[in-house]
Structures are given as structure tokens and as C-alpha cells.
Amino acid sequence: MSSVSAALLDDVKKYLDEYYIDEELSDELPAYLLDTPKAKLCEFDIYEEEAKCIEAPATEKYTIGKNVKDRSLSDLLDEVDDTFSEALFRIIDAKGMKDSQVYKRANIDRRHFSKIRNNPDYQPSKNTALALAVALELNLDETKDFIGRAGYALSHSSKTDIIIEYFITREEYDIFTINETLFAFDQPCLG
């Protein structure tokens, strides 16, 4: 029997209802909402099948000295960020945590954590990356940046991601409560 309270499950269900985007629904959105040259802030009414949009000025996203298309491959490669593994151990050091503290809080085996430590190019699964973000008690922006270093993103078309987001935004970082909640919603557990 789950030790997660009915009130918590109800609150998570309400959060899912608010933020979950069904993949079938996202396939029905008009192309002008998905691919626009100018940034637009849009609110789409699925019942009226129309969008109310406010155009925002287009911005150059990747300008550092010169336009991206004018930069060489070596210039771009010189700006590579930390790998996932490097970022993980930098954050652990910055927070004054011990490795054992992190892998236990992430519900990760010591040997698995050792692989991450010994391989700077280690590529974790998304669930491992999220478990470590929870163990490090990262806020939502830090979590997005952290898992992005492993090539992942949080999506509102994934119930797992929304449930993780729910706990992170409430600064509730108990991996066992999160896993019990994921299990209650038939989602894969972290760690």
C-alpha cells in the first residue's frame, strides 16, 4: 500500500490536468503556432480553434561578437559547456555535499555513481539525470540546465516530467515520495 497521501495524489492530479499536453492534441495545433520566424506569445483556445497572439520582437539568439552563420566550427567548439559529469561534480563541490550523500539521495547504486565520476563523457538516462537533480535540490531552472547537459529537457507532454516539476517547484526533494507518486500514476521511477 502506498504511503503517499490521497491529498498529495489529488494535488498532483490537478497539476497534471493543468500542465499535461496530450501528444494527440499537440499534433492538431496549427503550423503557425509551432514554427514562426518572430517570437509570439499565443493562447490557443481548442474549442474555438483559434489563437490570440501577441507578436514579440524577433531577437538574435546566438550573437557573441559576430553572427552565428559567420563563425567557424572551431569557434563554436571552443565554447562547449561542461559535460553532464563535470557539471554534476562542480555542483556537488559548490553545495559542499559528499558523493555518498548525493547517490543515496538519488537512489543510485555506488558503482553506478562511480562510473559517472570516472567518465567525464558519461551519458546518463533521463531518469538518472532527474534523480541527481532531485538529490542536489536544484530549482526548476537549474534542473533544466543540468539535464540539458545530458541532452534532455522537461516536457509538458510527459506525465513523469510534470510530476517531477510539481515536486521541484514546491521544493520537495524526497526521492521516495516522488517515486511513490510516479508509481501511483503508472510512471517509471527515478534512480
Number of C-alpha atoms within 10 A of each C-alpha: 4 10 9 15 11 10 9 12 16 11 13 20 16 12 15 20 12 11 17 19 16 12 11 9 10 11 10 10 15 13 9 10 15 10 10 9 7 11 15 18 13 13 12 15 10 11 6 7 10 13 16 10 13 11 10 10 9 10 9 9 8 10 11 9 7 9 11 15 9 8 13 9 10 8 11 10 9 8 8 8 10 14 16 23 23 17 17 22 17 13 16 16 12 9 11 9 13 11 16 13 12 22 21 16 20 25 17 18 12 14 10 12 17 12 12 19 16 10 11 15 14 15 16 17 15 19 17 20 26 24 26 26 25 26 22 22 19 20 16 20 10 13 22 17 17 25 24 16 20 18 14 17 15 18 14 18 17 16 22 24 20 22 23 24 20 19 20 21 13 10 14 14 21 15 22 17 17 22 21 19 24 21 14 13 15 11 16 13 17 24 22
